[in-house]
Amino acid sequence: MFIAMNRFHVAPGREEDFESLWRNRDSYLDGVPGFQEFHLLRGGEVEGGGTLYSSHTIWATRQAFEDWTNSEAFKQAHADARAPKGTYLSHPRLEGFDVILTL
């Protein structure tokens, strides 16, 4: 199993804009080979203000995730996913994890 997480630092007062963007977009993940789950997570306050968010996807394998990032579905999902200017305090940061233990 592989978990991919994108971390977002969202500017103060822009949280609803960010959440709405995710709620109203088409992810194109349905039917993608190896895709298992998606979660949008809201964390606490980040240094300098704002809120931490993370998109969290679970994949059968790292290769399934990499195939998704090179797919037409990925391009479609990200074509209209731009947040309004001023939403982010910094660029999103991708982190990937190979699952080594599940209880």
MMTF fields as JSON, N, C-alpha, C and O atoms, coordinates in Angstrom:
{
  "mmtfVersion": "1.0.0",
  "mmtfProducer": "UNKNOWN",
  "numBonds": 411,
  "numAtoms": 412,
  "numGroups": 103,
  "numChains": 1,
  "numModels": 1,
  "chainsPerModel": [1],
  "groupsPerChain": [103],
  "chainIdList": ["A"],
  "bondAtomList": [4, 2, 8, 6, 12, 10, 16, 14, 20, 18, 24, 22, 28, 26, 32, 30, 36, 34, 40, 38, 44, 42, 48, 46, 52, 50, 56, 54, 60, 58, 64, 62, 68, 66, 72, 70, 76, 74, 80, 78, 84, 82, 88, 86, 92, 90, 96, 94, 100, 98, 104, 102, 108, 106, 112, 110, 116, 114, 120, 118, 124, 122, 128, 126, 132, 130, 136, 134, 140, 138, 144, 142, 148, 146, 152, 150, 156, 154, 160, 158, 164, 162, 168, 166, 172, 170, 176, 174, 180, 178, 184, 182, 188, 186, 192, 190, 196, 194, 200, 198, 204, 202, 208, 206, 212, 210, 216, 214, 220, 218, 224, 222, 228, 226, 232, 230, 236, 234, 240, 238, 244, 242, 248, 246, 252, 250, 256, 254, 260, 258, 264, 262, 268, 266, 272, 270, 276, 274, 280, 278, 284, 282, 288, 286, 292, 290, 296, 294, 300, 298, 304, 302, 308, 306, 312, 310, 316, 314, 320, 318, 324, 322, 328, 326, 332, 330, 336, 334, 340, 338, 344, 342, 348, 346, 352, 350, 356, 354, 360, 358, 364, 362, 368, 366, 372, 370, 376, 374, 380, 378, 384, 382, 388, 386, 392, 390, 396, 394, 400, 398, 404, 402, 408, 406],
  "bondOrderList": [1, 1, 1, 1, 1, 1, 1, 1, 1, 1, 1, 1, 1, 1, 1, 1, 1, 1, 1, 1, 1, 1, 1, 1, 1, 1, 1, 1, 1, 1, 1, 1, 1, 1, 1, 1, 1, 1, 1, 1, 1, 1, 1, 1, 1, 1, 1, 1, 1, 1, 1, 1, 1, 1, 1, 1, 1, 1, 1, 1, 1, 1, 1, 1, 1, 1, 1, 1, 1, 1, 1, 1, 1, 1, 1, 1, 1, 1, 1, 1, 1, 1, 1, 1, 1, 1, 1, 1, 1, 1, 1, 1, 1, 1, 1, 1, 1, 1, 1, 1, 1, 1],
  "groupList": [{"groupName": "MET", "atomNameList": ["N", "CA", "C", "O"], "elementList": ["N", "C", "C", "O"], "formalChargeList": [0, 0, 0, 0], "bondAtomList": [1, 0, 2, 1, 3, 2], "bondOrderList": [1, 1, 2], "singleLetterCode": "M", "chemCompType": "L-PEPTIDE LINKING"}, {"groupName": "PHE", "atomNameList": ["N", "CA", "C", "O"], "elementList": ["N", "C", "C", "O"], "formalChargeList": [0, 0, 0, 0], "bondAtomList": [1, 0, 2, 1, 3, 2], "bondOrderList": [1, 1, 2], "singleLetterCode": "F", "chemCompType": "L-PEPTIDE LINKING"}, {"groupName": "ILE", "atomNameList": ["N", "CA", "C", "O"], "elementList": ["N", "C", "C", "O"], "formalChargeList": [0, 0, 0, 0], "bondAtomList": [1, 0, 2, 1, 3, 2], "bondOrderList": [1, 1, 2], "singleLetterCode": "I", "chemCompType": "L-PEPTIDE LINKING"}, {"groupName": "ALA", "atomNameList": ["N", "CA", "C", "O"], "elementList": ["N", "C", "C", "O"], "formalChargeList": [0, 0, 0, 0], "bondAtomList": [1, 0, 2, 1, 3, 2], "bondOrderList": [1, 1, 2], "singleLetterCode": "A", "chemCompType": "L-PEPTIDE LINKING"}, {"groupName": "ASN", "atomNameList": ["N", "CA", "C", "O"], "elementList": ["N", "C", "C", "O"], "formalChargeList": [0, 0, 0, 0], "bondAtomList": [1, 0, 2, 1, 3, 2], "bondOrderList": [1, 1, 2], "singleLetterCode": "N", "chemCompType": "L-PEPTIDE LINKING"}, {"groupName": "ARG", "atomNameList": ["N", "CA", "C", "O"], "elementList": ["N", "C", "C", "O"], "formalChargeList": [0, 0, 0, 0], "bondAtomList": [1, 0, 2, 1, 3, 2], "bondOrderList": [1, 1, 2], "singleLetterCode": "R", "chemCompType": "L-PEPTIDE LINKING"}, {"groupName": "HIS", "atomNameList": ["N", "CA", "C", "O"], "elementList": ["N", "C", "C", "O"], "formalChargeList": [0, 0, 0, 0], "bondAtomList": [1, 0, 2, 1, 3, 2], "bondOrderList": [1, 1, 2], "singleLetterCode": "H", "chemCompType": "L-PEPTIDE LINKING"}, {"groupName": "VAL", "atomNameList": ["N", "CA", "C", "O"], "elementList": ["N", "C", "C", "O"], "formalChargeList": [0, 0, 0, 0], "bondAtomList": [1, 0, 2, 1, 3, 2], "bondOrderList": [1, 1, 2], "singleLetterCode": "V", "chemCompType": "L-PEPTIDE LINKING"}, {"groupName": "PRO", "atomNameList": ["N", "CA", "C", "O"], "elementList": ["N", "C", "C", "O"], "formalChargeList": [0, 0, 0, 0], "bondAtomList": [1, 0, 2, 1, 3, 2], "bondOrderList": [1, 1, 2], "singleLetterCode": "P", "chemCompType": "L-PEPTIDE LINKING"}, {"groupName": "GLY", "atomNameList": ["N", "CA", "C", "O"], "elementList": ["N", "C", "C", "O"], "formalChargeList": [0, 0, 0, 0], "bondAtomList": [1, 0, 2, 1, 3, 2], "bondOrderList": [1, 1, 2], "singleLetterCode": "G", "chemCompType": "PEPTIDE LINKING"}, {"groupName": "GLU", "atomNameList": ["N", "CA", "C", "O"], "elementList": ["N", "C", "C", "O"], "formalChargeList": [0, 0, 0, 0], "bondAtomList": [1, 0, 2, 1, 3, 2], "bondOrderList": [1, 1, 2], "singleLetterCode": "E", "chemCompType": "L-PEPTIDE LINKING"}, {"groupName": "ASP", "atomNameList": ["N", "CA", "C", "O"], "elementList": ["N", "C", "C", "O"], "formalChargeList": [0, 0, 0, 0], "bondAtomList": [1, 0, 2, 1, 3, 2], "bondOrderList": [1, 1, 2], "singleLetterCode": "D", "chemCompType": "L-PEPTIDE LINKING"}, {"groupName": "SER", "atomNameList": ["N", "CA", "C", "O"], "elementList": ["N", "C", "C", "O"], "formalChargeList": [0, 0, 0, 0], "bondAtomList": [1, 0, 2, 1, 3, 2], "bondOrderList": [1, 1, 2], "singleLetterCode": "S", "chemCompType": "L-PEPTIDE LINKING"}, {"groupName": "LEU", "atomNameList": ["N", "CA", "C", "O"], "elementList": ["N", "C", "C", "O"], "formalChargeList": [0, 0, 0, 0], "bondAtomList": [1, 0, 2, 1, 3, 2], "bondOrderList": [1, 1, 2], "singleLetterCode": "L", "chemCompType": "L-PEPTIDE LINKING"}, {"groupName": "TRP", "atomNameList": ["N", "CA", "C", "O"], "elementList": ["N", "C", "C", "O"], "formalChargeList": [0, 0, 0, 0], "bondAtomList": [1, 0, 2, 1, 3, 2], "bondOrderList": [1, 1, 2], "singleLetterCode": "W", "chemCompType": "L-PEPTIDE LINKING"}, {"groupName": "TYR", "atomNameList": ["N", "CA", "C", "O"], "elementList": ["N", "C", "C", "O"], "formalChargeList": [0, 0, 0, 0], "bondAtomList": [1, 0, 2, 1, 3, 2], "bondOrderList": [1, 1, 2], "singleLetterCode": "Y", "chemCompType": "L-PEPTIDE LINKING"}, {"groupName": "GLN", "atomNameList": ["N", "CA", "C", "O"], "elementList": ["N", "C", "C", "O"], "formalChargeList": [0, 0, 0, 0], "bondAtomList": [1, 0, 2, 1, 3, 2], "bondOrderList": [1, 1, 2], "singleLetterCode": "Q", "chemCompType": "L-PEPTIDE LINKING"}, {"groupName": "THR", "atomNameList": ["N", "CA", "C", "O"], "elementList": ["N", "C", "C", "O"], "formalChargeList": [0, 0, 0, 0], "bondAtomList": [1, 0, 2, 1, 3, 2], "bondOrderList": [1, 1, 2], "singleLetterCode": "T", "chemCompType": "L-PEPTIDE LINKING"}, {"groupName": "LYS", "atomNameList": ["N", "CA", "C", "O"], "elementList": ["N", "C", "C", "O"], "formalChargeList": [0, 0, 0, 0], "bondAtomList": [1, 0, 2, 1, 3, 2], "bondOrderList": [1, 1, 2], "singleLetterCode": "K", "chemCompType": "L-PEPTIDE LINKING"}],
  "groupTypeList": [0, 1, 2, 3, 0, 4, 5, 1, 6, 7, 3, 8, 9, 5, 10, 10, 11, 1, 10, 12, 13, 14, 5, 4, 5, 11, 12, 15, 13, 11, 9, 7, 8, 9, 1, 16, 10, 1, 6, 13, 13, 5, 9, 9, 10, 7, 10, 9, 9, 9, 17, 13, 15, 12, 12, 6, 17, 2, 14, 3, 17, 5, 16, 3, 1, 10, 11, 14, 17, 4, 12, 10, 3, 1, 18, 16, 3, 6, 3, 11, 3, 5, 3, 8, 18, 9, 17, 15, 13, 12, 6, 8, 5, 13, 10, 9, 1, 11, 7, 2, 13, 17, 13],
  "groupIdList": [1, 2, 3, 4, 5, 6, 7, 8, 9, 10, 11, 12, 13, 14, 15, 16, 17, 18, 19, 20, 21, 22, 23, 24, 25, 26, 27, 28, 29, 30, 31, 32, 33, 34, 35, 36, 37, 38, 39, 40, 41, 42, 43, 44, 45, 46, 47, 48, 49, 50, 51, 52, 53, 54, 55, 56, 57, 58, 59, 60, 61, 62, 63, 64, 65, 66, 67, 68, 69, 70, 71, 72, 73, 74, 75, 76, 77, 78, 79, 80, 81, 82, 83, 84, 85, 86, 87, 88, 89, 90, 91, 92, 93, 94, 95, 96, 97, 98, 99, 100, 101, 102, 103],
  "secStructList": [7, 3, 3, 3, 3, 3, 3, 3, 3, 3, 7, 6, 6, 7, 2, 2, 2, 2, 2, 2, 2, 2, 2, 2, 1, 7, 7, 7, 7, 6, 6, 7, 6, 6, 3, 3, 3, 3, 3, 3, 3, 3, 3, 3, 3, 7, 6, 6, 1, 7, 3, 3, 3, 3, 3, 3, 3, 3, 3, 1, 7, 2, 2, 2, 2, 2, 2, 2, 2, 6, 1, 2, 2, 2, 2, 2, 2, 2, 2, 6, 7, 7, 7, 7, 6, 6, 1, 5, 1, 1, 7, 7, 3, 3, 3, 3, 3, 3, 7, 7, 7, 7, 7],
  "xCoordList": [0.842, 0.0, 0.891, 2.01, 0.369, 1.091, 0.134, -1.016, 0.619, -0.168, 0.525, 1.713, -0.244, 0.266, -0.475, -1.702, 0.297, -0.291, 0.261, 1.47, -0.621, -0.236, -0.603, -1.743, 0.372, 0.132, -0.048, 0.717, -1.072, -1.412, -1.459, -2.067, -0.819, -0.93, -1.863, -1.505, -3.069, -4.118, -4.163, -4.125, -4.245, -4.223, -5.43, -6.506, -5.236, -6.353, -7.541, -7.391, -8.719, -9.932, -10.244, -11.297, -9.337, -9.55, -9.91, -9.966, -10.152, -10.432, -11.68, -11.662, -12.744, -13.978, -13.775, -14.311, -13.011, -12.707, -11.984, -12.315, -10.998, -10.21, -11.09, -11.05, -11.875, -12.732, -13.77, -14.055, -14.328, -15.32, -14.71, -15.346, -13.492, -12.798, -12.734, -13.0, -12.387, -12.287, -13.654, -13.808, -14.645, -15.986, -16.616, -17.37, -16.311, -17.002, -16.218, -16.695, -15.051, -14.276, -14.498, -14.861, -14.279, -14.348, -12.929, -12.012, -12.751, -11.412, -10.975, -9.779, -11.929, -11.65, -10.962, -10.324, -11.072, -10.433, -11.26, -10.711, -12.555, -13.399, -12.885, -12.744, -12.614, -12.181, -10.696, -10.237, -9.923, -8.478, -7.878, -8.062, -7.169, -6.592, -5.702, -4.804, -5.955, -5.144, -5.606, -5.14, -6.526, -7.018, -7.927, -8.76, -7.752, -8.575, -9.405, -10.608, -8.786, -9.521, -8.926, -7.747, -9.785, -9.351, -9.928, -11.07, -9.12, -9.578, -8.99, -7.832, -9.785, -9.264, -9.254, -10.292, -8.087, -7.9, -7.636, -6.897, -8.24, -7.969, -7.219, -7.675, -6.067, -5.259, -5.383, -6.405, -4.338, -4.321, -3.735, -3.537, -3.467, -2.892, -1.426, -0.704, -0.99, 0.411, 1.143, 0.527, 2.455, 3.275, 2.991, 2.995, 2.75, 2.443, 0.962, 0.571, 0.129, -1.31, -1.718, -0.865, -2.977, -3.476, -3.727, -3.518, -4.18, -4.583, -3.894, -3.739, -3.483, -2.881, -3.976, -4.891, -3.882, -4.748, -3.862, -2.702, -4.427, -3.72, -4.719, -5.762, -4.387, -5.143, -4.419, -3.19, -5.175, -4.622, -5.25, -6.451, -4.442, -4.966, -4.251, -3.058, -5.016, -4.468, -4.526, -5.551, -3.41, -3.25, -2.804, -2.178, -3.126, -2.704, -1.181, -0.6, -0.534, 0.926, 1.439, 0.673, 2.721, 3.36, 3.22, 2.988, 3.361, 3.265, 1.881, 1.767, 0.825, -0.53, -0.642, -1.244, -0.06, -0.068, 0.707, 0.228, 1.893, 2.709, 2.009, 2.084, 1.333, 0.572, -0.537, -0.782, -1.202, -2.247, -1.684, -2.319, -0.504, 0.062, 0.455, 0.652, 0.571, 0.911, -0.298, -0.14, -1.494, -2.691, -3.455, -3.25, -4.329, -5.227, -6.196, -6.554, -6.627, -7.527, -6.875, -7.547, -5.583, -4.852, -4.865, -5.118, -4.594, -4.586, -5.956, -6.051, -7.023, -8.374, -8.697, -9.29, -8.313, -8.614, -7.937, -8.471, -6.765, -6.012, -6.173, -5.668, -6.87, -7.035, -7.82, -7.494, -8.851, -9.695, -9.562, -10.499, -8.417, -8.248, -7.486, -7.028, -7.347, -6.606, -7.427, -8.588, -6.796, -7.441, -7.304, -6.354, -8.241, -8.132, -6.818, -6.324, -6.281, -5.035, -5.17, -6.194, -4.126, -4.107, -4.605, -4.635, -5.0, -5.502, -4.375, -4.54, -3.227, -2.115, -1.051, -0.755, -0.481, 0.648, 1.964, 2.961, 1.977, 3.166, 2.705, 1.522, 3.632, 3.292, 2.927, 3.511, 1.958, 1.653, 2.894, 3.77, 2.952, 4.124, 3.657, 2.885, 4.134, 3.782, 4.704, 5.921, 4.098, 4.848, 4.263, 3.042, 5.115, 4.645, 5.199, 6.331, 4.384, 4.767, 4.402, 3.259, 5.356, 5.081, 4.637, 5.326, 3.49, 2.974, 3.78, 3.885, 4.344, 5.15, 4.482, 4.895, 3.431, 2.729, 1.292, 1.044, 0.354, -1.057, -1.574, -1.352, -2.258, -2.809, -4.324, -4.99],
  "yCoordList": [-1.172, 0.0, 1.24, 1.214, 2.342, 3.6, 4.732, 4.745, 5.682, 6.859, 8.106, 8.326, 8.918, 10.187, 11.31, 11.301, 12.283, 13.411, 14.716, 14.862, 15.646, 17.006, 17.894, 17.887, 18.66, 19.57, 20.98, 21.435, 21.661, 23.008, 23.937, 23.606, 25.085, 26.131, 27.186, 27.908, 27.263, 28.134, 29.418, 29.394, 30.528, 31.844, 32.037, 31.494, 32.813, 33.099, 33.685, 34.584, 33.16, 33.648, 33.029, 33.306, 32.189, 31.574, 30.096, 29.39, 29.635, 28.223, 27.754, 26.694, 28.53, 28.122, 28.084, 27.201, 29.027, 29.006, 27.712, 27.063, 27.347, 26.144, 24.902, 24.052, 24.788, 23.616, 23.518, 22.423, 24.635, 24.66, 24.189, 23.46, 24.607, 24.166, 22.639, 22.043, 22.014, 20.554, 19.883, 18.85, 20.463, 19.863, 19.868, 18.959, 20.877, 21.079, 20.634, 20.808, 20.074, 19.644, 18.169, 17.404, 17.78, 16.37, 15.823, 16.333, 14.79, 14.242, 13.276, 13.053, 12.701, 11.699, 10.469, 9.726, 10.234, 9.074, 7.795, 6.695, 7.93, 6.74, 5.899, 6.384, 4.653, 3.742, 3.782, 3.024, 4.65, 4.671, 3.408, 3.166, 2.604, 1.366, 1.624, 2.465, 0.904, 0.997, 2.029, 2.02, 2.939, 3.943, 3.269, 2.433, 3.648, 3.06, 4.088, 3.895, 5.182, 6.169, 7.562, 7.726, 8.567, 9.965, 10.595, 10.332, 11.433, 12.212, 13.61, 13.772, 14.613, 15.96, 16.232, 16.155, 16.55, 16.711, 18.18, 18.865, 18.651, 20.002, 19.856, 19.169, 20.502, 20.446, 21.732, 22.416, 22.041, 23.228, 24.432, 24.451, 25.429, 26.668, 26.463, 25.758, 27.083, 27.01, 28.256, 29.276, 28.153, 29.289, 30.482, 30.356, 31.615, 32.818, 32.979, 33.887, 32.104, 32.161, 31.243, 30.671, 31.104, 30.21, 28.818, 28.554, 27.933, 26.591, 25.551, 25.726, 24.464, 23.341, 22.415, 22.06, 22.026, 21.017, 19.971, 20.23, 18.784, 17.743, 16.935, 16.525, 16.71, 15.73, 14.404, 14.348, 13.35, 12.059, 10.995, 10.741, 10.369, 9.303, 8.008, 7.986, 6.925, 5.594, 4.83, 4.813, 4.197, 3.471, 2.048, 1.783, 1.144, -0.249, -0.355, -1.149, 0.45, 0.418, 1.811, 2.669, 2.029, 3.275, 3.432, 4.534, 2.316, 2.363, 2.823, 3.557, 2.396, 2.841, 4.355, 5.017, 4.909, 6.359, 7.052, 8.03, 6.554, 7.161, 7.094, 8.036, 5.982, 5.864, 6.913, 7.51, 7.134, 8.155, 9.535, 10.299, 9.87, 11.2, 11.426, 12.566, 10.352, 10.456, 10.216, 10.065, 10.178, 9.821, 11.047, 12.165, 10.806, 11.85, 12.268, 13.442, 11.311, 11.625, 12.625, 13.533, 12.472, 13.403, 14.808, 15.79, 14.897, 16.203, 16.861, 18.061, 16.082, 16.621, 17.086, 18.149, 16.299, 16.631, 17.923, 18.659, 18.197, 19.367, 20.583, 21.662, 20.414, 21.516, 22.681, 23.841, 22.376, 23.426, 23.491, 23.899, 23.097, 23.016, 24.208, 24.15, 25.261, 26.417, 27.179, 27.522, 27.425, 28.215, 29.701, 30.101, 30.51, 31.956, 32.498, 32.013, 33.495, 34.115, 34.53, 35.077, 34.264, 34.617, 33.523, 33.707, 32.372, 31.277, 30.595, 30.231, 30.418, 29.669, 30.593, 31.651, 30.168, 30.893, 30.417, 31.138, 29.187, 28.615, 27.565, 27.23, 27.05, 26.017, 24.717, 24.398, 23.96, 22.644, 21.757, 21.9, 20.849, 19.965, 18.511, 18.083, 17.754, 16.346, 15.483, 15.668, 14.536, 13.551, 12.184, 12.028, 11.19, 9.836, 8.85, 8.986, 7.847, 6.876, 5.475, 5.22, 4.567, 3.152, 2.614, 2.8, 1.951, 1.392, 0.146, -0.783, 0.136, -1.006, -1.817, -2.939, -1.237, -1.944, -1.45, -0.245, -2.376, -2.071, -2.954, -4.165, -2.373, -3.154, -3.178, -3.781],
  "zCoordList": [0.0, 0.0, 0.0, 0.511, -0.59, -0.672, -0.319, -0.758, 0.479, 0.859, 0.321, 0.557, -0.407, -0.927, -0.218, -0.12, 0.279, 0.999, 0.431, 0.252, 0.152, -0.201, 0.969, 1.433, 1.447, 2.576, 2.028, 1.178, 2.53, 2.09, 3.305, 4.323, 3.193, 4.207, 3.625, 2.694, 4.191, 3.673, 4.488, 5.718, 3.786, 4.422, 5.345, 5.095, 6.41, 7.324, 6.57, 5.742, 6.871, 6.247, 4.889, 4.314, 4.363, 3.044, 3.147, 2.14, 4.371, 4.592, 3.828, 3.202, 3.88, 3.192, 1.682, 1.012, 1.138, -0.303, -0.667, -1.659, 0.143, -0.109, -0.017, -0.907, 1.033, 1.211, 0.094, -0.392, -0.308, -1.382, -2.703, -3.465, -2.959, -4.168, -4.221, -5.265, -3.116, -3.065, -3.131, -3.783, -2.461, -2.458, -3.846, -4.192, -4.629, -5.898, -7.129, -8.251, -6.95, -8.111, -8.391, -7.498, -9.629, -9.998, -9.888, -10.53, -9.078, -8.847, -9.942, -10.126, -10.67, -11.705, -11.13, -11.876, -9.841, -9.215, -9.351, -9.282, -9.541, -9.691, -10.855, -11.978, -10.57, -11.616, -11.933, -12.787, -11.267, -11.499, -10.877, -9.684, -11.663, -11.116, -9.902, -9.95, -8.827, -7.623, -6.616, -5.477, -7.01, -6.064, -5.042, -5.392, -3.75, -2.701, -1.941, -1.769, -1.482, -0.675, -0.84, -1.154, -0.615, -0.565, 0.693, 1.069, 1.339, 2.494, 2.376, 1.991, 2.706, 2.87, 4.365, 5.023, 4.897, 6.336, 6.676, 5.968, 7.754, 8.264, 9.57, 10.485, 9.656, 10.855, 11.649, 11.606, 12.362, 13.207, 12.51, 11.295, 13.317, 12.809, 12.46, 13.166, 11.366, 10.959, 11.445, 11.752, 11.508, 11.927, 11.027, 9.802, 11.618, 10.86, 10.567, 9.835, 11.132, 10.896, 9.761, 9.081, 9.56, 8.523, 9.08, 10.264, 8.195, 8.599, 7.739, 6.53, 8.378, 7.677, 7.164, 7.906, 5.896, 5.295, 4.645, 4.323, 4.458, 3.727, 2.922, 3.432, 1.653, 0.88, 1.084, 1.04, 1.304, 1.722, 0.835, 0.924, -0.022, -0.872, -0.553, -0.252, -0.627, -0.386, -1.697, -2.38, -2.036, -3.294, -3.003, -1.977, -3.9, -3.742, -3.764, -3.024, -4.618, -4.752, -5.101, -5.54, -4.908, -5.331, -6.844, -7.341, -7.576, -9.031, -9.488, -10.47, -8.779, -9.113, -8.971, -9.817, -7.899, -7.71, -8.83, -9.403, -9.14, -10.189, -11.548, -12.337, -11.815, -13.059, -13.113, -14.161, -11.984, -11.903, -12.227, -12.954, -11.701, -11.929, -13.381, -13.803, -14.143, -15.564, -16.469, -17.68, -15.898, -16.657, -17.148, -16.675, -18.099, -18.582, -17.483, -17.387, -16.649, -15.536, -14.581, -14.091, -14.313, -13.444, -14.055, -13.357, -15.351, -16.023, -15.929, -15.67, -16.139, -16.053, -14.638, -14.453, -13.644, -12.252, -11.815, -10.986, -12.37, -11.947, -12.86, -12.551, -13.975, -14.927, -14.329, -14.578, -13.543, -12.967, -11.454, -10.766, -10.934, -9.483, -8.906, -7.765, -9.656, -9.15, -8.11, -8.329, -6.997, -5.942, -6.278, -6.952, -5.814, -6.029, -5.445, -4.427, -6.105, -5.651, -4.192, -3.781, -3.416, -2.003, -1.079, 0.138, -1.644, -0.82, -0.061, 1.104, -0.713, -0.115, 0.46, -0.096, 1.59, 2.173, 1.584, 1.626, 1.026, 0.39, -0.612, -0.666, -1.399, -2.372, -1.654, -0.619, -2.2, -1.622, -1.631, -2.484, -0.679, -0.542, -0.568, 0.29, -1.562, -1.703, -0.849, -0.838, -0.136, 0.643, 0.333, 0.308, 0.097, -0.2, 0.807, 1.271, 1.143, 2.156, 1.719, 1.342, 1.765, 1.589, 2.948, 3.95, 2.976, 4.221, 4.571, 3.77, 5.771, 6.21, 7.312, 7.602, 7.934, 9.003, 9.05, 9.078, 9.057, 9.251, 10.368, 10.349, 11.34, 12.457, 12.355, 13.196]
}
